[in-house]
Amino acid sequence: MHGGDGAGVLEVSAQTALNGTQGPFRLDVRLSAAQGEFVAICGPSGAGKTTLLRIVAGLARPQAGRVVLGGEVWCDTARSVFLPVRRRNIGFVFQDYALFPNMTARRNVEYALARHPRAQRRAQAEALLELAGLRALADHRPARLSGGQRQRLALIRALARRPALLMLDEPLSALDPGTRATMQGVLRDLVRAFGATTLMVSHDMAEVAMLADRVVRLEAGQVLEDAGARGGADG
Ligand SMILES: Nc1ncnc2c1ncn2[C@@H]1O[C@H](COP(=O)(O)OP(=O)(O)OP(=O)(O)O)[C@@H](O)[C@H]1O
């Protein structure tokens, strides 16, 4: 299985003024990721990690910058290019999952497959639910699922469109330690199977070491360190 259209190298440069708890500062980041690479973004609270993901996703505009994936320009402030979120080939998972509470697990996944022909949707959703070990729970609404089950559902929903780029913002931090450890393995296997380039914000260095190919450390809006996850990063 591979990422969808537009897969390739991700290149980001973003400069934007932010208001931190200790006054104004600038987010000023350059970052690239190879096709299929898993990049962890670490750093203290308020460093600009979520803002960076929001810029890449198209949920925020940088004052200056460019976001390019596989040669497709998603944002280029110098040329007034800004693709809206829905036109970027991305999937994202946040800490709070953002599942639709009134839809069953199956409907949550089918919703993400809305662009597929109706006849294929059910089968595709079943295959994804099977992959996440949720087939028996397909008719349950999110409120009846455990934290780990909800997290798996959020992951397959994000991957259903075969995004070229997957963004995870502390996706496992709401889970209890045991479930979190299990989910790290599930996350790794699913991301590998789909081959999506991945940006993940995480505070947990053990998690980062297990999942990431590379760690980018952000502090006060700047990249302080960019290293192999098992190489130079010291938390
Ligand atoms: N649109 C904005 N305009 C000005 N300042 C902003 C804007 N969005 C966020 N900020 C500020 O920029 C700083 C960085 O926020 P951000 O959420 O990116 O940090 P973070 O590294 O993800 O932190 P955490 O680990 O706590 O989630 C914060 O102090 C925040 O208040």
Ligand as a Chemical Component Dictionary entry (heavy atoms), coordinates in Angstrom:
data_LIG
# 
_chem_comp.id                   LIG 
_chem_comp.type                 NON-POLYMER 
_chem_comp.pdbx_formal_charge   0 
_chem_comp.three_letter_code    LIG 
# 
loop_
_chem_comp_atom.comp_id 
_chem_comp_atom.atom_id 
_chem_comp_atom.alt_atom_id 
_chem_comp_atom.type_symbol 
_chem_comp_atom.charge 
_chem_comp_atom.model_Cartn_x 
_chem_comp_atom.model_Cartn_y 
_chem_comp_atom.model_Cartn_z 
_chem_comp_atom.pdbx_ordinal 
LIG N1  N1  N 0 -2.608 32.885 15.757 1  
LIG C1  C1  C 0 -1.745 33.177 16.741 2  
LIG N2  N2  N 0 -1.317 34.428 16.905 3  
LIG C2  C2  C 0 -0.438 34.745 17.881 4  
LIG N3  N3  N 0 0.039  33.847 18.753 5  
LIG C3  C3  C 0 -0.351 32.575 18.641 6  
LIG C4  C4  C 0 -1.251 32.167 17.622 7  
LIG N4  N4  N 0 -1.461 30.838 17.745 8  
LIG C5  C5  C 0 -0.726 30.437 18.792 9  
LIG N5  N5  N 0 -0.052 31.473 19.330 10 
LIG C6  C6  C 0 0.879  31.421 20.471 11 
LIG O1  O1  O 0 2.074  30.836 20.002 12 
LIG C7  C7  C 0 2.653  30.011 21.013 13 
LIG C8  C8  C 0 2.906  28.636 20.431 14 
LIG O2  O2  O 0 1.688  27.898 20.391 15 
LIG P1  P1  P 0 1.625  26.383 19.918 16 
LIG O3  O3  O 0 0.272  25.889 20.223 17 
LIG O4  O4  O 0 2.109  26.281 18.528 18 
LIG O5  O5  O 0 2.698  25.727 20.898 19 
LIG P2  P2  P 0 3.052  24.189 21.142 20 
LIG O6  O6  O 0 4.529  24.081 20.980 21 
LIG O7  O7  O 0 2.195  23.327 20.312 22 
LIG O8  O8  O 0 2.678  24.051 22.690 23 
LIG P3  P3  P 0 2.022  22.815 23.520 24 
LIG O9  O9  O 0 3.118  21.793 23.637 25 
LIG O10 O10 O 0 1.685  23.437 24.835 26 
LIG O11 O11 O 0 0.829  22.332 22.761 27 
LIG C9  C9  C 0 1.701  30.006 22.181 28 
LIG O12 O12 O 0 2.205  30.867 23.179 29 
LIG C10 C10 C 0 0.407  30.524 21.584 30 
LIG O13 O13 O 0 -0.333 31.259 22.535 31 
# 
loop_
_chem_comp_bond.comp_id 
_chem_comp_bond.atom_id_1 
_chem_comp_bond.atom_id_2 
_chem_comp_bond.value_order 
_chem_comp_bond.pdbx_ordinal 
LIG N1  C1  SING 1  
LIG C1  N2  SING 2  
LIG C1  C4  DOUB 3  
LIG N2  C2  DOUB 4  
LIG C2  N3  SING 5  
LIG N3  C3  DOUB 6  
LIG C3  C4  SING 7  
LIG C3  N5  SING 8  
LIG C4  N4  SING 9  
LIG N4  C5  DOUB 10 
LIG C5  N5  SING 11 
LIG N5  C6  SING 12 
LIG C6  O1  SING 13 
LIG C6  C10 SING 14 
LIG O1  C7  SING 15 
LIG C7  C8  SING 16 
LIG C7  C9  SING 17 
LIG C8  O2  SING 18 
LIG O2  P1  SING 19 
LIG P1  O3  DOUB 20 
LIG P1  O4  SING 21 
LIG P1  O5  SING 22 
LIG O5  P2  SING 23 
LIG P2  O6  DOUB 24 
LIG P2  O7  SING 25 
LIG P2  O8  SING 26 
LIG O8  P3  SING 27 
LIG P3  O9  DOUB 28 
LIG P3  O10 SING 29 
LIG P3  O11 SING 30 
LIG C9  O12 SING 31 
LIG C9  C10 SING 32 
LIG C10 O13 SING 33 
# 
